[in-house]
Amino acid sequence: MIQSMTGYGKSVIQLPSKKISIEIKSLNSKNLDLNARMPSMYREKELEIRKLIASKLVRGKIDFSLFVEITGEATSSQINKTVVKAYMNQLKDVVEADDTELLKMAIRLPDAVTTEREEIDENEWQKIAAEIDNSLEKIQNYRLDEGKHLEDDFLIRVKNISALLEQVIAMDPERIESVRERLNRGIAEIKEKVDENRFEQELVYYIEKFDITEEKVRLTNHLDYFQKALNSEDSNGKKLGFISQEIGREINTIGSKSNYAPMQKLVVQMKDELEKIKEQLLNVL
C-alpha cells in the first residue's frame, strides 16, 4: 500500500520536573532531508534520533522538534554568591547606591550566574525515546491515511485513461478508413492515372506507419502494471513514476500517429489525466 510523504505526529510526556513535547512534520522531497531541533543537553542523542527517523520514514523533508518546559524547581543556573558579593563591595567604592541597585548591577557582570551542564538521565531518556517512537507511529499512520486517498485518486485516473483507450480502439477502424479516403481524394484531385496495384501497396505501407496496435497493447500493459504496483506491500513512488513515464510515452506516440482529429482529442484527455497522476506522485513515498 502506498504512503504519502505528508504527515504529522506529536507526543507529550510529563516527567517529575519537566514536560517534553515531541513534534514530527513531513513533506515531500526527493531524498531524506531531516532538520532536528532540541535543547543542547540532548544533542548527544541526535545521531541516534536521526537514525531512528531515517529507518522509519525513509524519505521526505522532515522537521523534528523536541521542546522542554521546566515544571518543577530544578534549574541548571545558580547564582555565584561569593562573586556577586565581591562585585557589590567593589561597586560601593565606585558608585553611591543602595544594596538593591548594587545587586542589579552585580548580577549582570561576568560569572555572577553559573550554568551547570545537565547530564541525561538514562531512565528519563528511555521514556523520551519511547515517546519519539510513539510520534513516529502517529506520523506513519497519518502517511498511510493520506496514501489511501492518493491511491483512490490514482485508480480513478487510470480507469479514466483505460476508458479513453477503449474509445481510441473503437475509433481506430474509422480513422484508418478516413486516412484511406483522404489519400484517394488526393490522387483524384491531381487527375493522374496511377498503377492501382502499386498505389495499393504504397497505401498499405503508408497506413502501416500510422498503425497504433503495439502502442495500444503496451499502454494497456503499463496501466495494468501501475495498478499492480499500487497494490504491492511496499510504497514505491519512484517506481510508479517510472511506470507513468512509460504510460506517457505510449500516449504521446498514439497522438503523433493518429493523424485524426477526434482521436487526438481523446489523446489530449489521456494526457490531462496522466498529468494529474504525475502531480500526485510527487507526494508518494
N, C-alpha and C positions, 0 to 999 in steps of 0.2 A: 504494500500500500504506500502511495506517495505521501511525502510530508512537505509542508510549506516551510520556508526558511523564516517566516514571520512568526514570532512567538513572544510570550511574556510569562515570567514566573516570579513569585515573591513569597518569602517566608520570614516570619518574625519569631525570635526566641528570646524569652526573658530569663536572664541569669541573675544570680543574687545581687549584683551591684551594677548591672548594665543591661540594656536592651539592644539586641543585634537585629538589624534589618538587612535582608539579602534580596537583591533585585537582579534579574537577568532579562535583558531585552535582546531580541534578534531580528535582523532584517536580511534581505537577500544580498548576496555577494558571490563573486566567482570562487573565492577561496575563503579560508578561515581568517577573519580579521577581528581579533579579540582585544578589547580595551578593558583593563581591570583597574578599579578604584577601591582603595581600602586604607585604613589607618596604618601608619608606619610600623606599629608593633606587629602587624600581621603580614608584613612584606616577606618574611622568611618562608611563608606558606604559599606565596604567589605562584611559584613554579608548579607546586602540587595542584593548586586550583586550576591553573591553565591546562594541565594535562587531563584533569578530570573533565573539564568543559569540552575540550577537543575530542575526547573519546565518546562523549555523549551527543554533542551537537554537530560534530563533523565539519560543517560549512556554514558560512553566513557572517554578517557583520554583527558582532556580539558585544554588548556592553554589560560588564559585571560590576556590581556595586555592593560594597559591604559597609554599612553605616553603624556606628556605635553611639549609643546615648547612655551617659552615666546616670544611673538612677539611685545609687547608694552614696555612701560617704567616701568611697575610695577615690583618691586623686593621685596623680603622678607628680604634681607640683607641690613643693614645700618652700615655705619662707625660711631663708637663712638668717635666723635671729641675730647671730653674732655679727654678721656682716652688716645687717640693717642698723644695729645699734652703733657700730663703728662709724657708719656713714652719718648717722644723726649727730654724733659727737663732733665729727669734723665739720658738719654743716653749721653747727652753732657758732663756730669761730668765723664763719663766712657771712651768714645772714642772720637777721633778727626775726625769729618766727617762733610760734608755739610748737609743742611736740607734734600736734596733728599735721601741721604744714610740713614740718621736718620729715615726718613719716611718709607723706605723699611724695616728697622729693626723693627720699632714700630708696623707696620701693621701686623706683624707675631705674635705678643705677645698676650696673653690671653685677651679676652674681647675687642680687638680692633675693631672687627666686630661682630655685634649682628644680630641674625636671629629671626625675629618675626614669630610665628606660624600663618599661614594663616587660617582663618575660611572659611568654604564653604558657598558660596552664594547660597541660595536655588533656586533662579531663574536660576542661572547658572547650578546648579545640575540637574534641571528638563530637561534642554536642553541636558546635557550629558547622563542622563538616557534614553532619547528618542533615542539617537544615539546608546546606548547599545542595546536597543530593535531592532533598525534597523540592527545592526550587527547580532543579533540572528536570525532575519528573513532571512538574507542572508545565514547564515550557515545552517538553516533548509531547504532552497530551494536547497542548494548545496547537502545536505544529500538526499533529495528526488530524485534529478537527478541521484546521484550515486546509489540510491536504485533501480531506474528503470533499470539501466544497470545490476545490480545484479539479479533482477527479470527475465530479459530476459535470462540471462545465466542459472538460475535455471530451467526455463521452458524447455530449450534445453536439460539439463541433465536429467530431469525427463522423457521427451519424449524419450530420448535415452534408459533409463532403461526400460521404458514400451515396446519399440520395441524389446529389448533383451529378455524381459519376454515373449513376443509373440513367439519368436523363441524357447524359452525353452518349452513353452506349446505345440508348434507344434512338437517338438522333443521328447516329453515325451513317446508317444506310442513306438517309435523306441527304446528308452532307455530301457523300460520295456522288450521289446522283446529281446534286447541284453543281459540283465541280465538273462532272462529265458534260452536263448541258452547257456550262459556260464555255468549255473548250470547243464543243461542237458549234456553238454560235460564233465563236471567234473565227473558226475555219470558214464558216459560211459567209461571214462578212468580208473576208478578203477575196472571195469569189475565185478561188483557185482549185483546180482539180487535184486531188491527193490520192495516193495509193491507200485504199481502205484498210488493207492488211497492215501496212506499215503504220498507218495512223492509229490503228487499234493497239498495236504493240507499244507505240510511244505513249498512248493514252494510259495503258496499263502501267507502264514504267512511271509515268508522271503521278498517277494516283497512288502508286505504292509509296512514293515519297511522303504522302500525306497520311499514310496508314498509321493508326494510333493503337493498334491491337496490343503491342508489347507494353506500351505506356499504361493502358487500362489495366492489364494484368499486374504489372509492378505496383501501380498505385493501390490496387485492391490489397495486395500482399502487405504493403507498407502500413496501410490503415489497420489491417488485422494485427500486425506486429506491434503497432503502437498501443493497441488495446491490451495485448498480452503483457507488454512491458508495464502498463498501468497496474495490472493485477499481480505483478511479481512481489515477492516478500520484501525486497529492498527498494527503497526510494532512490531513483537514479535520474535526476533531472538532466544531466549531461547526455545520457543515453537517449532519453526522449527527445532531446534537442537534435541529436544526430539523425534520428528517425524522421523528425519533422523536416529536416533539410532534404532528405530523400523524397519525402512527400512533395515538397515544393518543387523539386527538380522535375518530377513526372508531370505535375500540374502545368509548369511552365512549358514543357515540351509539347503537351497536348495543345496548349494555347498557340504555340508557334506553328504547329502543323495543321491546326483546324481549318484555317482559311475559309471560315464560315461564321458570319456574324452571330447567329443565335447560339452557336456553341461557344464562341468567345465570351459571350455574356455569362454563360454558366461557369466558364473558367475564372472570370473575374470574381464571381461569388465564392468559388472554392478558395481563391487566394485570400479573400477577405476573412473567411473562416479560419484559414491557416494562420494568418497574421494574429488573430485573437489567441490562438493556441500558443504561438511563439511568445507573445507578450506575457502570458501567464506562466510559461515555462521558466521564465527568468526567476520566478519565486519558488521553484521546486528544488528541494534538496537533492 
